[in-house]
Amino acid sequence: MEFLVLATAHFMALLSPGADFFIIVQTSLKQPLKYAFSVCAGVASANALYLIIAVLGFEAIKQMDSFLLVLKYLGGVYLMYIGIMFLKSSKIEVNTKDRPLHVKSLKRYFLVGFLSGFLSGFLNPKNIIFYFSLFTALVSPQTSLMIKILYALWMSFLVLFWDMGIAYMLSCQKFKTKLSSWIYYIEKFAGIVLIIFGIILGLGN
């Protein structure tokens, strides 16, 4: 029962579009699927890191106001930066399945996307607060460490496969073709939303 409640609460949070969602949407519509998957891996890794911290019980970090404050400001600036980049990007024709990026190697190609996704997840203090709250409120102190680790693994992989599912769907050529005339405006909308998220994150209490 504990797992069902925890899994349901976590899944409901996934259904709420956040900054990560809009970054994945923009990436999936304008970049090759491999790059979008690397962004998803970065987002999932940031979530996994915070889940590990939550499982190990480092709740003292919640009292580290200076850390969370720096994280909040850096996160706000990063989201606004990404949003501005979206707004400044040019319109392209969707006529190829894999449009190569200007990177020197496949390794760097992956790292660029991974870092983008990781920073999006890591620089959002709401993620660490959410996971701490989730484990504090819904997981019994009597639950063993091994079970908690299994909970964390489940949530980490769910984030990864959920995001990859979204990326795969949006990267389908038929889907892109149908949205070809809208992709430019979807990207601009995503940019505006990310800037708003960044301002709210930076100025919020």
C-alpha positions as CSV (number, residue, x, y, z in Angstrom):
1,M,0.0,0.0,0.0
2,E,2.8,2.4,0.9
3,F,4.4,1.9,-2.6
4,L,1.1,2.4,-4.4
5,V,0.5,5.7,-2.6
6,L,4.1,6.8,-3.2
7,A,4.1,5.8,-6.8
8,T,0.7,7.5,-7.4
9,A,1.8,10.8,-5.9
10,H,5.0,10.7,-7.9
11,F,3.2,9.9,-11.2
12,M,0.7,12.7,-10.6
13,A,3.7,15.1,-10.2
14,L,5.0,13.8,-13.6
15,L,1.7,14.7,-15.2
16,S,2.2,18.4,-14.2
17,P,4.2,20.1,-17.0
18,G,7.3,21.8,-15.6
19,A,10.5,23.3,-17.0
20,D,11.9,19.9,-17.9
21,F,8.8,19.1,-19.9
22,F,9.1,22.2,-22.1
23,I,12.9,21.7,-22.6
24,I,12.2,18.1,-23.7
25,V,9.4,19.2,-26.0
26,Q,11.6,21.8,-27.8
27,T,14.5,19.4,-28.1
28,S,12.3,16.6,-29.5
29,L,10.7,18.8,-32.1
30,K,13.9,20.4,-33.4
31,Q,16.8,18.0,-32.6
32,P,17.5,14.3,-33.4
33,L,16.0,11.7,-31.1
34,K,19.4,10.7,-29.8
35,Y,20.0,14.2,-28.5
36,A,16.5,14.3,-27.0
37,F,17.2,11.0,-25.2
38,S,20.4,12.4,-23.8
39,V,18.5,15.4,-22.4
40,C,16.0,12.9,-20.8
41,A,18.9,11.0,-19.3
42,G,20.3,14.2,-17.8
43,V,16.9,15.1,-16.2
44,A,16.5,11.6,-14.8
45,S,20.0,11.6,-13.4
46,A,19.4,14.9,-11.5
47,N,16.2,13.4,-10.1
48,A,18.0,10.2,-9.1
49,L,20.7,12.3,-7.3
50,Y,18.0,14.0,-5.2
51,L,16.3,10.7,-4.6
52,I,19.5,9.2,-3.3
53,I,19.9,12.1,-0.9
54,A,16.3,11.7,0.3
55,V,16.7,8.0,0.8
56,L,19.9,8.4,2.8
57,G,18.1,10.8,5.0
58,F,20.2,13.9,4.6
59,E,17.3,16.0,5.6
60,A,19.6,18.5,7.2
61,I,20.2,19.9,3.8
62,K,16.6,21.4,4.0
63,Q,18.0,23.6,6.7
64,M,20.8,24.9,4.5
65,D,19.1,28.1,3.5
66,S,22.1,29.5,1.7
67,F,22.4,26.3,-0.5
68,L,18.8,26.4,-1.5
69,L,18.9,30.1,-2.0
70,V,21.9,29.8,-4.4
71,L,20.2,26.9,-6.1
72,K,17.0,29.0,-6.5
73,Y,18.8,31.9,-8.1
74,L,21.0,29.8,-10.4
75,G,17.9,27.8,-11.4
76,G,16.0,30.9,-12.2
77,V,18.9,32.4,-14.3
78,Y,19.3,29.1,-16.1
79,L,15.7,28.8,-17.1
80,M,15.5,32.3,-18.3
81,Y,18.7,31.8,-20.3
82,I,17.2,28.7,-22.0
83,G,14.0,30.5,-22.6
84,I,15.8,33.4,-24.3
85,M,17.7,30.9,-26.5
86,F,14.4,29.4,-27.5
87,L,13.0,32.8,-28.4
88,K,16.1,33.7,-30.4
89,S,16.2,30.4,-32.4
90,S,15.4,30.6,-36.1
91,K,12.6,28.9,-38.0
92,I,13.6,25.7,-39.7
93,E,11.9,23.4,-42.2
94,V,11.1,19.9,-40.8
95,N,12.2,17.7,-43.7
96,T,14.7,15.3,-42.3
97,K,14.6,12.8,-39.6
98,D,18.0,13.5,-38.1
99,R,19.4,17.0,-38.4
100,P,23.0,16.9,-37.2
101,L,24.2,19.2,-34.5
102,H,27.4,21.2,-34.7
103,V,29.4,18.9,-32.4
104,K,32.7,17.3,-33.0
105,S,31.9,13.8,-31.8
106,L,29.1,11.6,-30.7
107,K,30.5,11.6,-27.1
108,R,30.3,15.4,-27.0
109,Y,27.0,15.2,-28.8
110,F,25.6,13.2,-25.9
111,L,27.3,15.2,-23.1
112,V,25.8,18.5,-24.4
113,G,22.3,17.1,-24.2
114,F,22.9,15.3,-20.9
115,L,24.3,18.4,-19.3
116,S,21.3,20.5,-20.5
117,G,18.9,18.1,-19.0
118,F,20.9,17.6,-15.8
119,L,21.2,21.3,-15.1
120,S,17.4,21.7,-15.7
121,G,16.7,19.1,-13.0
122,F,19.5,19.9,-10.6
123,L,19.0,23.7,-10.5
124,N,15.4,23.4,-9.6
125,P,15.2,23.4,-5.7
126,K,11.6,22.3,-6.0
127,N,12.8,18.8,-7.0
128,I,14.8,18.3,-3.8
129,I,12.1,19.7,-1.6
130,F,9.5,17.5,-3.4
131,Y,11.4,14.3,-2.9
132,F,12.2,15.1,0.7
133,S,8.6,15.8,1.4
134,L,7.5,12.7,-0.4
135,F,9.7,10.4,1.6
136,T,9.0,12.2,4.9
137,A,5.2,12.2,4.5
138,L,4.6,8.9,2.7
139,V,7.4,6.5,3.7
140,S,7.3,5.0,7.2
141,P,10.4,5.3,9.4
142,Q,10.2,1.5,9.8
143,T,10.6,0.9,6.0
144,S,14.0,-0.7,5.4
145,L,16.8,1.0,3.5
146,M,16.6,-1.6,0.8
147,I,12.9,-1.0,0.2
148,K,13.6,2.8,0.1
149,I,16.3,2.2,-2.5
150,L,13.8,0.2,-4.6
151,Y,11.4,3.1,-4.3
152,A,14.0,5.5,-5.5
153,L,15.0,3.2,-8.4
154,W,11.4,2.9,-9.5
155,M,10.9,6.7,-9.5
156,S,14.2,7.4,-11.3
157,F,13.4,4.9,-14.1
158,L,9.9,6.2,-14.3
159,V,11.1,9.7,-14.9
160,L,13.5,8.4,-17.5
161,F,11.1,6.3,-19.5
162,W,8.2,8.8,-19.1
163,D,10.4,11.6,-20.6
164,M,11.8,9.3,-23.3
165,G,8.3,8.3,-24.2
166,I,7.4,12.0,-24.7
167,A,10.5,12.6,-26.7
168,Y,9.9,9.5,-28.9
169,M,6.3,10.5,-29.6
170,L,7.3,14.1,-30.5
171,S,10.2,13.0,-32.6
172,C,8.1,10.8,-34.9
173,Q,8.3,12.2,-38.4
174,K,4.6,11.9,-38.9
175,F,4.0,13.9,-35.8
176,K,6.6,16.5,-36.7
177,T,5.1,16.8,-40.2
178,K,1.6,17.5,-38.8
179,L,3.1,20.1,-36.4
180,S,5.6,21.5,-38.9
181,S,3.8,24.8,-39.3
182,W,3.4,25.1,-35.5
183,I,6.8,24.0,-34.3
184,Y,8.2,27.6,-34.5
185,Y,5.4,29.0,-32.4
186,I,5.5,26.0,-29.9
187,E,9.2,26.8,-29.4
188,K,8.4,30.5,-28.7
189,F,5.7,29.6,-26.3
190,A,8.0,27.2,-24.5
191,G,10.6,30.0,-24.3
192,I,8.1,32.4,-22.8
193,V,7.0,29.7,-20.3
194,L,10.6,29.0,-19.2
195,I,11.3,32.7,-18.7
196,I,8.2,33.0,-16.6
197,F,9.2,29.8,-14.6
198,G,12.7,31.4,-14.1
199,I,11.3,34.7,-12.8
200,I,8.9,32.9,-10.5
201,L,11.7,30.6,-9.2
202,G,14.1,33.5,-8.7
203,L,11.7,35.8,-7.0
204,G,9.5,33.3,-5.2
205,N,9.7,32.7,-1.5
